[in-house]
Structure formats: structure tokens, C-alpha cells
């Protein structure tokens, strides 16, 4: 599930990289677009692959709701959520999926190692680390990176906690993991790149 808004410049490249890295997997990709103002719809229509689908939302823009809409129409049990701006590298998908199948957690979180990140300014890193620290301190640590937008979850586990979710904003993972104490959560270090284009949901700062 890939929530998007004004990511026309990234859609073709992202689709190519996903196909390249998931050749040995049975998968579907659902782009859930918040009614972009650029040429995103045209780019979606250029993708001639039965594994790729897109859903256009005409309601108020909201990343969490986009993810939820995508999860509900997915035909598979194991759901991957990732960003559409190429910060989350498709090259991580295959290893991440294999690890998930081996360890079998309820949620596998793709964690960012801020000490290794390049291209992010000091303020961005500091604000991210501070927010993560506060969440883990006050809400009890469940993962190294509760603000990650790259994770795998079983559809049944999502449906079990759906009624407890806030369902608004830009950090669906944090909403899910703190909705239930019974979820088994594991971490997996990912490659994280500098944002390629601006994601126009203002809250997507961290």
C-alpha cells in the first residue's frame, strides 16, 4: 500500500524498482492517491502491469485514511505500507519480507538509523529523534522507530485493532502499535533516503 499526493515524478521509477526487487514474490501494489493536483493519475495509467492498481480518494486528504482504504481492498494477508517519495527504498522489500516470514511478528517495522542518514539537516534529525524519545518514554517503547512509515502487518491484526484507532494524521504505524499491548513487534533496519519531492501533506515533517 503506497499513499501518494503529488508524486508524479516518482511513480514510474518507484514502480520499476518494485517490479525489479519483487520478481520472485507474488504481490500486488495499491497506490492510494489523495486526488493529486499534478499528473499522478496519468502516470498511474501508464503502468501496464496487472500487479499494480490505484485508488483515487476524493475525500479530505489524510495519509492514515489512505493507508486504511488500501488495506481494506487488498487481497493479500501480509500488508506492506511504504511512502511514495522514494525515501523508503524498494531494494529493502525482498529481505524485509523474507525476515517477516521467518520471524512471524504481528508487525515488522522498517527502522531508520539516524546516525547513518545523509542529506537530512540537523533540525530534521533532532526533531525526529526528540519525538521518538518522547513517545518511547511516555508510551513505553515498542519499537526503535514508532514514527516510521515503512512496515509490514497482517491484515487480520489490523482489522482486530481498527475500531481502536484514531484514524487521522500522518503516522498510522504509531496509531496501530499503541492501540494494543498484544501485538508482537520486531524491527528491521532499512535504507532511508533524502526526500525526492515534497509531499504536500503539511504534517509529513518527521
N, C-alpha and C positions, 0 to 999 in steps of 0.2 A: 504494500500500500504506500503510495507516494503522494502526499498532499502538495499541491502546487498553486502558485499565484504569480503570474508574470515571469515564468521561467522558459519562455520560448527558445531562448538561446542555448539552453541546457538540455532540452528534451531529447533531441536527436542523439547527442553524444551520450547522454545517460542511458538511453535505450540500447545503443550499440554496445556499451560497456556491460550492461546487464546480460544481454544475449551472449556476449563473449565469455563471461565468467560463469554462466549457468548452463552451459552446453550439456552437462551431464545430469541436470536436475529437471524434474517435472514441476513446472511453475506457471503462475500467471502474474502479470503486473497490472495493477489497477492504479492509474493516475486519477486522483480526485482533485479537480481543479475548482478554485473558488471564483469562477466566472472572470478569468483574466482579461485584462484590457489590451494585452499585446497579441501576438499571433500564435498563442499557445494552441488553440483549437486546430489551426491549420497544421501545426507541427504534429499534433496527435494523429490527425487523419493521414499523414504521410507514412505512419508506421504500419507496414503491411506484414503483420505477424499475428497469428491467432492467439498467441500468449499475452498480447497486450490489449488492454481495454482502457477506456477513460470515461469518467463520470463528471459532468459539469454541474456544480451546485449553483443555484440562483438565490440562495438564502444569504443572510448576513455572513460575511467572511469569518471563519473560525477554524483554526487548524485542528483542534481537538475533534470538532464535529466532522470535519473532513475525514479524519482517520476512522472515526466510528462508522461513518457511512460506508467507507471502503471495506472495513472488516465485515460488516453485515452482508455485503453482497459477494464476498469471497467464497469460492467453492472449496477451498482447502482448510485443513485444520490448523496447520502451522502458519502463522502470520508474521511477516516481516514489515516493520514500519521504518521508513527512511526518508530523509529530506530529498528534495528535487534540485538542489542547487550545487550538487557535486562536492559538498563538504563531506558527506558520507561516501566513501569510496566503494564502488561495486566490486573491486578486487577483494574486499573483505568478505563478501557474501558467501562464497563456497566454503571457506574454512569455518566461518561463523555458523553456518547451517550444519556442517558435519559435527562441530563441537556440541551444538544444541541437541542433535540426535543421539550423541554419545552420552552426554551428561543427564539429559532429560529434565531440565528445570521447568518451572512454570513460565519463567521469563528469563531470557538471556539478554543482558544489557551490553551494548557496544559502548565501552567507556573510552573517554578521551584522556590521554596523558598530557596534561598541560605543560609539563617540563619539556616535552618533545615538539610542541606545536610551534610552527613557524608562520609568520605573516600576521599574527594577532598582536595588537598593541597592548601595552601594559594595562591600560584601564579595562579592556575587554577581558583579559586573563584574570585580573584582580577581582572584578565584579563577579565573574563566573565562579571562581574559587570561593569567594566570600559567601555567595548564595548557597553553594553546595555545602559548605561548612555549617551554615545556619540550619539548613534542612536536616542534615545528618545529626546535628547536635540536639535540636529541639524535637524532631520527629522520630529519632532513633535510626541509626544507619542501616539501610537495607542494601545499598549498592554504593560503589565509589562515585558514581555519576548519575544521580537521580534526575538531572536536567538533560540527559542525553535524549536525542530524538531518534536513535537507531537501536531497535530492539526486536526480539522475536518473542511472540506469545502464542499460546494455544487459544484458538477461537473459543473453546468451551470455557476456559478460565476467564477470558474477557467477558463473556455473557454472564458468568456467575457473579461478577462484581459490577456489572454495568449499572445496576439500579443505585449503587452507592457513589457513583462518580459525579464530580462537579460538572463535567462535560463542557467546559468553556475554557478559552485561553489557548495557550500555545505549548503546554507541556503535558501531554496526555500520559506519558510514562509515569511522571510523579503522581498524577492523579490515580493511576491504576495501582501502583505498588503500595501506596498508603491507604488504600481502600480495604485491604485485607491483610491480616497478620499471617495467614496460612500459605501465602504464595512463596514457593521456593525460587529464589533469585540468584543467578550466577552472573559474573562479569566476564567480558571478553574484550581485550584491548583492540581498538580499531585504528586505522589510519584516518586522520581528520585533516581536511584541507581548508585553506582560506576560502571564504565565500566567493563564488564566481560572479554572481549577480545579486542585486539587492532583493530580498524577499519582503514585499511591501506590507506584510502584517507587522505593525509597529512593534508589537511585543516580542518579535523574534530577534532579541538583542543578545540573549545569553546562549 
